[in-house]
Amino acid sequence: VGPTRELAPAEAQTQVMLAFSRLLSEIARPEHPLVLAIEDLQWADTGSLDLIDKLAGLENAALLLVVTTCEDAGAGGPTAGLNARLAARGREPTRIALGPLAVEQLTAMIADVLSQTPQQVAPLARVIARKTGQNPFFARQFLLLLAERGLLRREPDGWVWDLAALEAAALPEDALAMMTDKLARIDPALRELLCLASVFGGQFDPLLVERVAGGTSALEDFQRLSEEGLIAPVVGQGYAFAHERIREAAYALLGHRRRRAIHRAVGETLLRAEGERARRIFEIADHLNRGHGLLRGEPCSDASRAGNDEDPGAFDLARLEQLVRVNLEAGTRALASGAPAAAHSYLSVAHDLLVDEPFPARGSPRRSQRFEIELALAQSAILVGAEAQAEATLVDLLARELDHGELGRAATARCWQLSLAQRREEALRCGMDTLRRLGLSLPKQVRTWRVVALLPWIRRNIRPEVFDAWRGREPVSDPRALAAIEVIMGLYHIVYVDAPAAFVLLGVRHLQLLLDHGSHPSGLVAFVQLTLVLANALGKRVEAVGMANRCLELAAHEQNPLRYRIEAITSFSRLWVQDLAALAENQREVIQHALESGDVETADYAWSLRVDVAAHGGLHLRMLEEMIESRLSFAAQWGTQTMSAGARLFRDFARRMIAGPAPKPGETALLDVETSAALDSWSKQHVTALLLVLFGRWREASTLLADVGLHLEQAIPGGWHGPTGRMLTGVSAAGLLADPSTPAGERRQLRRRLNDSHRVLRSWVAKGGNFAAMEAMLHGEQRNLAGDLEGAARFFTEARTIAGEQRNPWLEALALERLAAAALQRGLDRFAFTPLRDARERYLSWGAFTKVAALDARWPELARASAASSGVRRERGDTSASSSSSTSRALDSATLLAAAQTIIDDIRLDEVITRVLRLAVENAGAERGSLLLATGGKLTLAAESSAETGHTELLLSPRPLTEVADRVPAQLLRWVARTSEAVLLDADADDRRFAADPYLAGSRRSVICQPIVRHGTLIGL
């Protein structure tokens, strides 16, 4: 185990939630689904309710059934918020109202117990129904009560009763009265013992009850109570009350004063017991708080604080200090354990005990304790949603004269609270003001020129020799520097997008502190963040990538607890050397590591990055939809909605490309996502412009890009939005320039836009950028406008080739379309046909059915040529040019089968895996692909490929089809093997041939199966 760091309360809570969720994920598997039963949910704290919320978001949630019991508290009950959150995510719980038994059912039950007919017991049943509310448990207890009173007797002919005597008898009127009556009639010693046990809750340790009672053995008495049906043994855990009403009745018999006295005795007994305090601190705090009337609704009176001996809860100064210490320990332990509601309760008690005392001065022995109470109370208040209390506490705390460490911790908590409340500007102000209090030189407003002035310093210090010298330093020990580092680390998430200039300034101040004061785990974060500036502002991308990789390797080697932050930042340096598809896949590990560290913000950032680069990188649109649903589920599950707008934008984009409609002339309001933040609004215009360019709406796209392009470039320096925006700007300008109706005055401006965009892209590529396809595209546009078709074709082909290598089908298709457009402008229709046909196939493999339909509508011969080349007989309607719904799972059969049929006779297993499974999963947008081989007349599963993991696994020992029927549609596969005919089934198809296939019956999926044949013999599927 490597070095660890002290976790913030939110991080601790996340770790606990994640650990428990993963535990259940490991247990809940297809071979043994899991049922989790939780009783009395109405008493659950917010942490428990949050856990259920998280469980509903598990990837294998379908294998987990959570069953709870809960009293109906109406719309304002404690579970209302949980129900609303689950419903919003499409996981509304199924409610089963458990009302009382019907009179007929109760009559049947009583008849069965008394061995009589329902008609015979009907009068008795009506009385019991009235007395028990038709509750089966209380009906049983009532029958026992009648037998004990002699009102129900067993005679030779069976059970008999006197209905008149029963009606006249003074019987309890409700369940609680019934239990009280039952307790009144048992042995007084047993009753006393049961009342004492009731103080411990529904379940108790008999040995601890004995200690509180004075040490006398009571095991026989507990056995007698068990025989009476009042308690029941719990294996390895003592005893539990048979019903909560029994415990309530016993607890009520004690009376208010006696209850408090026993609670105090229990707490003090546990407190004195050697080795018990640390293990049972929560029980100790609960009992002492109840014993002194400190719980909510039982405020500590002034008399008890003064030490009034007549009050059984009275305590002196020593006892007050003891209670404060116990509640502080319980509160901080609960906070670190991911139980903020319990922590808030304990810390509120500690705070209330000291509320009338002034805040201790520096040097006071109680100063540290008071500060810890105030800070932890504010942190727990944030987590339970008590924002007003958290704000008031933190504002009051920051107004005091704090030492450096206290100031850093309080300010970090305040920035976190403001950020969660979406008050990010205030959070930044608070952090900057605190850093000034700690002695850092920071301007009131961070202007761009100040950042430019820092560039020479960054160039001098982001060097291997400076890095190596810093690594050899002793750890930072100066309290002021440590506090400043803590505040800066808390601000990075806020400033990166909202204030990029402040991000650079804080990075410089962070590194200056480290170079001045020594090493620190956050040092690698400071170095790797400034590599972004080195690359983007100074163009030193090769050096930046080298430094970033070195930081990441060192973080892994040293098991730096902030490694996940370094991984997240390093993703931007990978952007310059790695295609977007690979970069999107890398974010999976970043998300996992961030969550394991408890940092939901970084995990959320990595999720946003993953979706954005996957969309720009050309991930199949159906897979993109599924990824976005997972991303939005994550945001809802962990309560991180700040960066979700981008995912929703691309969800609308994907749905438009899959199911339509195509944009109409003049239409720009294409995405139904409300945005408020400036960055989200710019992103919306950017994604809309991409959609418009793909459909050739040059005028509308050009207008949007003129407004947004530079904003995104500056907001996310060094990202993929800038190059993509430049490419879209250039292509839309070229499209308008090719239109003879474009005015001459506008042409000059458009040509300038095209040339400027190409110049910037070329400079980025020269510095190590990863956008050569986009640069080649604009170079092709320039050559085309210059009348050089041969040069244009060369550069468009180069753009198409690079895009293909980068696995980006939309960019590849756009390059082909632009090549075809250049040919069509010159009347070379036959020349244009081939790139148009290839563009159609790339759009089809991307899943852009709306675009394919638009191409087919304009050039019908493209669809005919595609169908003829595939040679595939469809089992269902043609999906290639249809705008099928985004929830369908229809696969791109033409592309997949045509590719599969190109396999030559001399088949090798590795070729089959790479050529069939990769095409099936990546190009067709499938979730999974499987390869089965026919060996010895039997089908065996030889390999599997997953789109989610990108991994293809070759099974060392192929498994017979009979053993893998849960993973593949066995009945369908046998049919294809027997007939040697390919089959394509849509998700909504109802094919009776395969109605009994358990794999298909278990979920609605599209399936495509292609036989592989050599010399007329089936090789595999």
Secondary structure as GFF3:
##gff-version 3
##sequence-region A 1 1021
A	DSSP	alpha_helix	9	27	.	.	.	ID=ss1
A	DSSP	beta_strand	34	38	.	.	.	ID=ss2
A	DSSP	three_ten_helix	41	43	.	.	.	ID=ss3
A	DSSP	alpha_helix	46	55	.	.	.	ID=ss4
A	DSSP	three_ten_helix	61	63	.	.	.	ID=ss5
A	DSSP	beta_strand	64	68	.	.	.	ID=ss6
A	DSSP	three_ten_helix	74	76	.	.	.	ID=ss7
A	DSSP	alpha_helix	80	88	.	.	.	ID=ss8
A	DSSP	alpha_helix	103	114	.	.	.	ID=ss9
A	DSSP	alpha_helix	118	132	.	.	.	ID=ss10
A	DSSP	alpha_helix	136	149	.	.	.	ID=ss11
A	DSSP	beta_strand	152	155	.	.	.	ID=ss12
A	DSSP	beta_strand	158	161	.	.	.	ID=ss13
A	DSSP	alpha_helix	163	168	.	.	.	ID=ss14
A	DSSP	alpha_helix	175	184	.	.	.	ID=ss15
A	DSSP	alpha_helix	188	198	.	.	.	ID=ss16
A	DSSP	beta_strand	203	204	.	.	.	ID=ss17
A	DSSP	alpha_helix	206	213	.	.	.	ID=ss18
A	DSSP	alpha_helix	219	227	.	.	.	ID=ss19
A	DSSP	beta_strand	231	234	.	.	.	ID=ss20
A	DSSP	beta_strand	238	241	.	.	.	ID=ss21
A	DSSP	alpha_helix	244	254	.	.	.	ID=ss22
A	DSSP	alpha_helix	256	272	.	.	.	ID=ss23
A	DSSP	alpha_helix	276	279	.	.	.	ID=ss24
A	DSSP	alpha_helix	281	291	.	.	.	ID=ss25
A	DSSP	alpha_helix	302	306	.	.	.	ID=ss26
A	DSSP	alpha_helix	317	336	.	.	.	ID=ss27
A	DSSP	alpha_helix	340	354	.	.	.	ID=ss28
A	DSSP	alpha_helix	367	383	.	.	.	ID=ss29
A	DSSP	alpha_helix	387	398	.	.	.	ID=ss30
A	DSSP	alpha_helix	404	420	.	.	.	ID=ss31
A	DSSP	alpha_helix	424	437	.	.	.	ID=ss32
A	DSSP	alpha_helix	448	461	.	.	.	ID=ss33
A	DSSP	alpha_helix	464	471	.	.	.	ID=ss34
A	DSSP	alpha_helix	479	498	.	.	.	ID=ss35
A	DSSP	alpha_helix	500	517	.	.	.	ID=ss36
A	DSSP	alpha_helix	523	536	.	.	.	ID=ss37
A	DSSP	alpha_helix	541	558	.	.	.	ID=ss38
A	DSSP	alpha_helix	563	574	.	.	.	ID=ss39
A	DSSP	alpha_helix	580	596	.	.	.	ID=ss40
A	DSSP	alpha_helix	600	616	.	.	.	ID=ss41
A	DSSP	alpha_helix	621	638	.	.	.	ID=ss42
A	DSSP	alpha_helix	645	659	.	.	.	ID=ss43
A	DSSP	alpha_helix	678	694	.	.	.	ID=ss44
A	DSSP	alpha_helix	698	715	.	.	.	ID=ss45
A	DSSP	alpha_helix	721	737	.	.	.	ID=ss46
A	DSSP	alpha_helix	744	766	.	.	.	ID=ss47
A	DSSP	alpha_helix	772	785	.	.	.	ID=ss48
A	DSSP	alpha_helix	789	805	.	.	.	ID=ss49
A	DSSP	alpha_helix	809	825	.	.	.	ID=ss50
A	DSSP	alpha_helix	829	846	.	.	.	ID=ss51
A	DSSP	alpha_helix	849	858	.	.	.	ID=ss52
A	DSSP	alpha_helix	860	870	.	.	.	ID=ss53
A	DSSP	alpha_helix	893	900	.	.	.	ID=ss54
A	DSSP	alpha_helix	909	912	.	.	.	ID=ss55
A	DSSP	pi_helix	913	917	.	.	.	ID=ss56
A	DSSP	alpha_helix	918	918	.	.	.	ID=ss57
A	DSSP	pi_helix	919	923	.	.	.	ID=ss58
A	DSSP	beta_strand	928	935	.	.	.	ID=ss59
A	DSSP	beta_strand	938	946	.	.	.	ID=ss60
A	DSSP	beta_strand	952	960	.	.	.	ID=ss61
A	DSSP	three_ten_helix	961	963	.	.	.	ID=ss62
A	DSSP	alpha_helix	970	979	.	.	.	ID=ss63
A	DSSP	beta_strand	983	985	.	.	.	ID=ss64
A	DSSP	three_ten_helix	992	994	.	.	.	ID=ss65
A	DSSP	alpha_helix	998	1002	.	.	.	ID=ss66
A	DSSP	beta_strand	1007	1009	.	.	.	ID=ss67
A	DSSP	beta_strand	1012	1014	.	.	.	ID=ss68
A	DSSP	beta_strand	1017	1020	.	.	.	ID=ss69
###
